[in-house]
Amino acid sequence: MAEAVYPGRGYSIEKDFVPIAITAVVPNVLVVPSDSRFNTVGDIIKDAKANPGKLSYCSSGNGTSQHIIGEMFKSRAGVDILHVPYRGTAAALTDLIANVCDMMFDGMGTSAPQIEGKKLKAIALIAKERSPRFPDIPAFAEAGGPDLDASIWYAMWAPSNTPQELVSKIRGMVKSSLASPAIARAWEIQGAVIPNVRDEEIVDFVERETAYWSKTVTELGIKVD
């Protein structure tokens, strides 16, 4: 996303770095206050169309993934919802729980404890399928929303001039770490999965993702610089 959001940041993810490993994929989730009247994405769309500009969604700031996903939702659902940016996820979640905002598109890693603690209600995963970790939360289209798939993926990079033999060595070490029960459990708590991306597919994966999100951000007109 940063390729298009921050065009003047001074580096290119494709030219200046080489991806070593994709370490995890974590779903995003649409959450609302626990006592919200909304129970499905369809409920939100219906209310937003009947009351343009009256609903709001909070995010951790302008240009963040939460902001971009919120604008994607507005565009594809054809609704007008106010964006309320905060300085960080913690502040946004605090106000969401307090009913200052109506909804938030957040990573499951930070929302899961609030969902399990009954402080927030999960409306839908922003994904094509349900998560094995949270089987009761429907996928986005399943909950009456547009076809929206926006998971967060984590990776490790090295400078582009790193010798290939060193990249391969580190890659093997990362794979060994990801296979450990402790790491698997840490990801499971967040609803994360370790993607099955072969070594020879890593560069193509990053290029596809960069192209898709750069195009999406450009079409939405989101820039911070």
C-alpha positions as CSV (number, residue, x, y, z in Angstrom):
1,M,0.0,0.0,0.0
2,A,2.8,2.4,0.9
3,E,4.1,2.5,-2.7
4,A,1.1,4.7,-3.7
5,V,0.2,6.2,-0.3
6,Y,3.8,7.6,0.3
7,P,5.3,8.2,-3.2
8,G,8.0,10.4,-1.8
9,R,9.3,8.1,0.9
10,G,12.6,7.6,-0.8
11,Y,12.8,3.9,-1.6
12,S,11.1,1.2,-3.7
13,I,10.1,-2.1,-2.1
14,E,10.8,-3.9,-5.4
15,K,14.1,-2.2,-6.4
16,D,15.7,-1.7,-3.0
17,F,14.8,-4.9,-1.1
18,V,14.5,-8.6,-1.7
19,P,11.8,-10.6,0.1
20,I,13.1,-13.4,2.2
21,A,9.9,-15.0,3.5
22,I,6.2,-14.4,3.8
23,T,5.7,-15.2,7.5
24,A,2.0,-14.9,8.1
25,V,-1.4,-13.7,6.8
26,V,-3.8,-12.2,9.3
27,P,-7.4,-11.4,8.4
28,N,-8.9,-7.9,8.9
29,V,-12.3,-7.7,10.5
30,L,-15.2,-5.3,10.6
31,V,-16.1,-4.6,14.2
32,V,-18.7,-2.4,16.0
33,P,-19.4,-1.6,19.6
34,S,-20.8,-4.6,21.6
35,D,-24.3,-2.9,21.9
36,S,-24.5,-1.8,18.3
37,R,-27.7,-2.2,16.4
38,F,-25.8,-3.6,13.4
39,N,-25.5,-7.4,13.1
40,T,-24.5,-7.8,9.4
41,V,-22.7,-5.8,6.7
42,G,-26.1,-5.7,4.9
43,D,-27.5,-3.8,7.9
44,I,-24.8,-1.2,7.8
45,I,-25.1,-0.7,4.0
46,K,-28.9,-0.3,4.3
47,D,-28.6,2.3,7.1
48,A,-25.8,4.1,5.3
49,K,-27.8,4.5,2.1
50,A,-30.8,5.7,4.0
51,N,-28.7,8.2,6.0
52,P,-25.7,9.4,3.8
53,G,-22.8,10.8,5.9
54,K,-24.4,10.0,9.2
55,L,-22.4,6.9,10.0
56,S,-18.7,6.9,10.8
57,Y,-15.7,4.6,10.9
58,C,-12.6,5.2,12.9
59,S,-9.0,4.2,11.9
60,S,-5.5,4.4,13.2
61,G,-4.8,7.3,10.8
62,N,-4.8,8.6,7.3
63,G,-3.2,6.3,4.8
64,T,-3.2,3.3,7.0
65,S,-4.6,-0.1,5.9
66,Q,-7.7,0.5,8.1
67,H,-8.3,3.8,6.2
68,I,-7.8,2.2,2.8
69,I,-10.1,-0.7,3.5
70,G,-12.7,1.6,4.8
71,E,-12.6,3.6,1.5
72,M,-12.7,0.4,-0.5
73,F,-15.8,-0.6,1.4
74,K,-17.5,2.8,0.7
75,S,-16.6,2.6,-3.0
76,R,-17.7,-0.9,-3.6
77,A,-20.9,-0.7,-1.5
78,G,-21.8,2.7,-2.8
79,V,-22.2,4.4,0.6
80,D,-21.1,7.6,2.2
81,I,-19.6,7.0,5.6
82,L,-17.4,9.6,7.5
83,H,-13.8,8.6,8.1
84,V,-12.5,9.6,11.6
85,P,-8.7,9.2,11.8
86,Y,-6.8,8.7,15.1
87,R,-3.2,8.6,16.0
88,G,-2.9,4.9,16.5
89,T,-5.0,1.8,16.8
90,A,-5.3,1.9,20.6
91,A,-6.9,5.3,20.6
92,A,-9.3,4.4,17.8
93,L,-10.4,1.1,19.5
94,T,-10.9,2.9,22.8
95,D,-13.3,5.4,21.2
96,L,-15.0,2.6,19.2
97,I,-15.7,0.7,22.4
98,A,-17.1,3.9,23.8
99,N,-19.5,4.3,20.8
100,V,-17.8,7.5,19.5
101,C,-17.6,5.8,16.1
102,D,-20.0,3.3,14.6
103,M,-17.5,0.8,13.1
104,M,-13.8,0.0,12.4
105,F,-12.0,-2.1,9.9
106,D,-9.2,-3.6,12.0
107,G,-6.6,-6.3,12.1
108,M,-7.7,-9.4,13.9
109,G,-4.5,-9.3,16.0
110,T,-5.7,-6.2,17.9
111,S,-9.4,-6.8,17.7
112,A,-9.5,-10.4,18.8
113,P,-9.0,-9.7,22.5
114,Q,-11.8,-7.1,22.4
115,I,-14.1,-9.5,20.5
116,E,-13.5,-12.3,23.0
117,G,-13.9,-9.9,25.9
118,K,-17.3,-8.9,24.5
119,K,-16.3,-5.3,24.2
120,L,-16.7,-5.4,20.5
121,K,-18.9,-7.3,18.1
122,A,-17.4,-8.9,15.0
123,I,-19.6,-8.3,11.9
124,A,-17.5,-10.0,9.3
125,L,-14.0,-11.0,8.2
126,I,-12.7,-8.9,5.3
127,A,-11.9,-12.1,3.5
128,K,-13.4,-14.6,1.0
129,E,-13.6,-17.4,3.6
130,R,-14.1,-17.9,7.3
131,S,-11.2,-18.3,9.6
132,P,-10.6,-21.7,11.4
133,R,-9.7,-19.7,14.5
134,F,-13.0,-17.7,14.4
135,P,-15.5,-20.0,12.6
136,D,-18.5,-18.1,13.9
137,I,-17.5,-14.8,12.1
138,P,-18.8,-14.8,8.5
139,A,-16.8,-13.8,5.5
140,F,-17.6,-10.3,4.1
141,A,-19.8,-11.2,1.1
142,E,-21.5,-13.9,3.3
143,A,-22.6,-11.1,5.7
144,G,-24.3,-9.1,2.9
145,G,-21.3,-7.0,1.8
146,P,-19.5,-6.6,-1.5
147,D,-16.8,-9.0,-2.5
148,L,-13.9,-7.6,-0.3
149,D,-10.7,-9.5,0.6
150,A,-8.0,-7.6,2.4
151,S,-5.8,-9.6,4.7
152,I,-2.6,-8.3,6.3
153,W,0.5,-10.3,5.4
154,Y,3.8,-10.1,7.2
155,A,7.2,-10.7,5.5
156,M,10.9,-10.3,6.1
157,W,13.1,-8.4,3.6
158,A,16.9,-7.8,3.1
159,P,18.7,-5.1,1.1
160,S,18.6,-5.9,-2.6
161,N,22.4,-6.4,-2.8
162,T,22.3,-9.2,-0.2
163,P,24.1,-12.3,-1.7
164,Q,21.7,-15.0,-2.8
165,E,23.4,-17.6,-0.7
166,L,22.8,-15.5,2.4
167,V,19.2,-14.9,1.4
168,S,18.7,-18.7,1.0
169,K,20.4,-19.4,4.4
170,I,18.1,-16.9,6.3
171,R,15.1,-18.2,4.4
172,G,15.8,-21.7,5.7
173,M,16.2,-20.4,9.3
174,V,12.9,-18.6,9.0
175,K,11.2,-21.7,7.8
176,S,12.5,-23.7,10.7
177,S,11.2,-21.0,13.1
178,L,7.8,-21.0,11.6
179,A,7.5,-24.7,12.0
180,S,8.0,-24.5,15.8
181,P,4.9,-25.0,18.0
182,A,5.4,-21.7,19.9
183,I,5.4,-19.7,16.7
184,A,2.4,-21.6,15.4
185,R,0.5,-20.9,18.6
186,A,1.4,-17.2,18.6
187,W,0.0,-16.8,15.1
188,E,-3.1,-18.9,15.9
189,I,-4.1,-16.6,18.7
190,Q,-4.3,-13.8,16.1
191,G,-6.2,-15.9,13.6
192,A,-3.1,-15.9,11.4
193,V,-2.1,-18.6,9.0
194,I,1.4,-19.4,7.6
195,P,0.9,-19.1,3.8
196,N,2.1,-21.8,1.5
197,V,4.3,-19.6,-0.7
198,R,7.2,-21.5,-2.3
199,D,10.7,-19.9,-2.4
200,E,10.5,-19.3,-6.1
201,E,7.1,-17.7,-5.8
202,I,7.9,-15.1,-3.1
203,V,9.1,-12.3,-5.5
204,D,6.0,-12.8,-7.8
205,F,3.7,-12.7,-4.7
206,V,5.1,-9.4,-3.5
207,E,5.0,-7.9,-7.0
208,R,1.3,-9.0,-7.5
209,E,0.3,-7.6,-4.1
210,T,2.2,-4.3,-4.7
211,A,0.6,-3.8,-8.1
212,Y,-2.9,-4.6,-6.8
213,W,-2.7,-2.3,-3.8
214,S,-0.9,0.5,-5.7
215,K,-3.7,0.4,-8.3
216,T,-6.4,0.3,-5.6
217,V,-4.9,3.2,-3.6
218,T,-4.5,5.3,-6.7
219,E,-8.1,4.7,-7.8
220,L,-9.3,5.7,-4.3
221,G,-7.2,8.9,-4.5
222,I,-5.5,8.3,-1.1
223,K,-2.2,10.2,-0.5
224,V,-0.6,11.4,2.6
225,D,2.6,13.2,1.2
